[in-house]
Amino acid sequence: MKNLYNGILLSYIFVFVSSCGIYAPKNKELTLVLSQTQQTITSLKDKIATSNEEELKDAYTKLSEKSAVLFPVLEDCNDKYGLTPEYVATLQETEKTLRRLVKEYPTMSNKAFVLNAIYQDYDAKLQTIKNTAANNATTKIKVTVNSNEEEGFFVFGKLSYEQGQDIKRFRFNQPTQNAIQDFVPGYYLFWLEKEDRVGEPELHLIMSNSGEEEKQLVLKAPK
């Protein structure tokens, strides 16, 4: 009988610990961010419908379809695991970029690139969720940077759709070859700098493949 009680007690402890490991406080900002993003995507529809650019129309269609799949998945992950502030912050920046696209639509020249970049970012997030064992969105990818034979470059980065903007959103704490930093899955621009040498920003998808949560980038050292 004592063994039976011990077994029941251990079962309850296991369930409790598992639940603590699985569930985290829900991020209260996510629903608003996704709702605002969806409204902004919808408001782009009429503008793009009058365009003669097939590439732009295709980019919008892909993004609209991808968001319709991703957003419910993110809501479900948030209910179960609680998305990190860093994760939601990238989604907020996406919404701001889309809002700027709506506001500056007549004059913005890289509209198709922006929409395609956001699509790639959303796809990286969705694929990483699918590739994690628990199908959650809390995964962070450890990114290491190598600059081939020459060392000592500082590594900077920004979101892919910020191409052309004078922004240094991320800076690795250590120079190459010891540059390591965690990133939310997504689509980014990274480049190297040392003294007056500045490299060209390179686009990289940061995502989990088959459960892997580490990625090494080899960036071209500027001359």
N, C-alpha and C positions, 0 to 999 in steps of 0.2 A: 504493500500500500504506500509505504514511504517513497519507493521508487516511482510510483505512479504520480504522486504529488510533485515530486521533483521534476518529473518529465513535463507535467502541465506548467509548472512555474517557468521552466526553461523555454517552453513554447511561447509563453506570454512575453518573456524578456526578449526573445528573438523578434517577435512581431513589433514590439515597441522600438527596439533599436533600429530595425529595418525601416520603420516608419519615419524615425528621426533622420535617418540617412537619406530617405527619398523625398520627404516633404519639407519645404522651406516656406517662409512667409511670401505671400503673393506680392509681386511688384505692382503697386496700384496705378502706376503711370502708363502701363503697357496698353490697356484698352483705349485710353484717350489718344495715345500716339498712333495706334493702328487705325482708329476711326478717322482721325484728321488726315492721315496718309491716304486712306481710301477715298475720302472726299476730294482731296487734291488730285489724285489719279483720275477720278471721275470728271473733275472740272477741266481736265486736259483733253477729254474725248472730243468735244465739239471743235476745239482749236485744231487738233490734229486731223480731224475728218476733212477739213478743207485744204489740207496740204497736198501738194503734188509730189512730195518726197516719199517714195515707197519704202525706203529704208527707215524713215521716221515712223511711218504707220506700222511697219512690222515690229519695230522696237517697242512701240506703245502696246501693241497686242500681246507680245511676249511678256512684258512687264505686268500688264493687267491680269493675264492668266496666272502668272507665277505668284502674284500677291494674293490672288483668290485661293490658292492652295496653301501658301505659307502662313497667312495670318491666323486661320483657325488652328493650325498646328502650334503656333506660338502661344495662342491663348490657352490651349490645352496644357502645354509645357509649363506655362506660368501658374496655372491652377495647381499643378502637381508638384513642381519643383521650385518655383519662384525664380524669375529671370534676374540676373545680376544687373546692377545699375550700369555697368560698362556695356552690357549687351543692349539694354534699352537706349542708352546714349547714342549708339550707332544708328538705331532706328529713328531716333529723333533728328539726327543730322540728315538722314535720308529725306525725311518729311520736309525739313527746311530747304533742302536742295530742290525738291519738287515744287515747293511753294515759290521759290525764286524763279524756277523755270516758267511757271504760270505768269508771274508778274513781269518777267523780262522776255516773254515769248517772242515778240516781234523782232527783238534785237539779238537774242542769244543765237550764236552760230553753231554750237556743238550739241544741239538738242538730242540728236540720235545717239551720240556717244554717251551722254548723261543717262539716258533711259536704258541703254544697253549695259552700262556699268552698274546701275542699280539692279537690273535683272540678274547680272552675274553675282552681285553681292547677295541678293535674296536666294539665289540657287545654291551658293556655297553654304549659307545658313541651313537651308532645307536638307541638302545632301548630308551635312554633318549630323543633323538630328537623326536622319535615317541610319547613319553608319555607327552611331553610338549604341552600346548594348542596351541601355534603358530608354532609348529614343528620347533623350532630353536635350535641352538647349543651353545647358550650363557649361558645356565643354569650352575650355580655353586651349588654344593651340600654342605650344611653345615654339617660338621662331628663333632660330640661330642664323647668324649672318657671317658669311665667309667672303673675303675680298681677294681670293686667290693668293698669290705669293706676297703681296704687299699688305702690311698690317697697319693698325692705328687709325682707321677711318671711323668717324662717327656716323651712325646710321639714323636717318630721319625717315618719316613716313607720313602719309595722309590718306584719306579715303579716296578711292579711285575716281569718283565723280567730282572730286575737287581739283582735277587736272586743270592747269592753267591758273589756279588761284595761288597767291603767295602765302601758303600756309605750311607750317611745320607742326602738325598735330601730334606726332609721336617722335620721341627721341630715345633710342636705346641707352641704357645706363652705362654700358661698357662699350669701348671701341672694338672694332674687329681685331682679332678673331674671337674675342670673348663676348661678343654682343648677343645677348639672349633676352627675350621679352615675351610675355604671354599676350595673345591677341584673341579677340572674339572672331569666330569664323566670318569671312567676308572677302571683299575684293579691295586691294590696297595698292598704293604707289610707295615704293621704297627707293632711297638713293643714298650715296655716300658723300661725305664731305671731309676735307682735311685742309686746314689753312685756307688758301684761296682756290683750292680745287673742288669743284662741285660736279657730282655725277648727274647723269640724266635719270629722271624718275622712271622706274621700271614697274610695270603692272604685274601683280602676283595674286593668285587665288590662295587664300589661307583657309583650308578646310580639312576635315578628317576623312581619310580614305581607309576603309576597312578597319575602323576603330583606332587608327594611328592618330596620336595627338602631338606630334612633333614634326616640324618642317624646317629644312635647311635651305637658305637662299644663298646663291652665289651671285653677288652683285658686281657689276663691272666697275673697276677702279677708274676714277677720272684721271686724265692726263694732266 
